[in-house]
């Protein structure tokens, strides 16, 4: 079934190359400024997925390697989210929103037996959750810091009437930071009506029952919503307290 739907071969490689060229051309014509970024992202994706596929084959056989692989995922997510927010050294604090939610959710799922203690299952679920937390934290932090910089006068006005620095920063930054949740909310609201997410489609291609695939996808979406909500809240709090800053 999978080979019929998406055969892996030269034709697939050509199709992906053409899509990258189209994306670069559109970016150039529309002057979006991401011509090189599209190519870099595509090349990195090819290389990273090839390496990950080889590494996973070895990782699943040795439990300590599974933990090391998860640590690499967390570090990469932290660096990506933190650097999106700021170039100040405080970017390292992005580890808190990126790691907190996924670690709590995965630990709880393992403890209750909902998630099997299989290395591949743990890596797959943890990877999805870390990726969601990374994106939410990056968006929330970037928007919060932008808002504080743009509306600095309003922050100072709030301070002048007696608000504490944290409270003044929250009043200004929180509404914009909260918009980082919109993609997750929209994805959950429109699932099955607008798009069929990756986990659902992947399980169907693998031969799973549609009901089972739907249940797994629903679990992933709800878990992502919880993790991303926590990531946005923690990031906003860190920015408001001056822990994550932009000089």
Secondary structure, DSSP 4 states (H G I P E B T S, - for coil): -HHHHS--SHHHHHHHHHHHHHHHHHHHHTT-S-HHHHHHHHHHHHHHHHHHHHHHHHHTT-HHHHHHHHHHHHHHHHHHHHHHH-SSGGGGGHHHHHHHHHHHHHHHHHHHTSS-S-HHHHHHHHHHHHHHHHHHHHHHHHHHHHHHHHTHHHHHHHHHTT--HHHHHHHHHHHHHHGGGHHHHHHHHHBTTTB--HHHHHHHHTT--HHHHHHHHHHHHHHHHHHHHHHHHHHHHHHHTTSS---
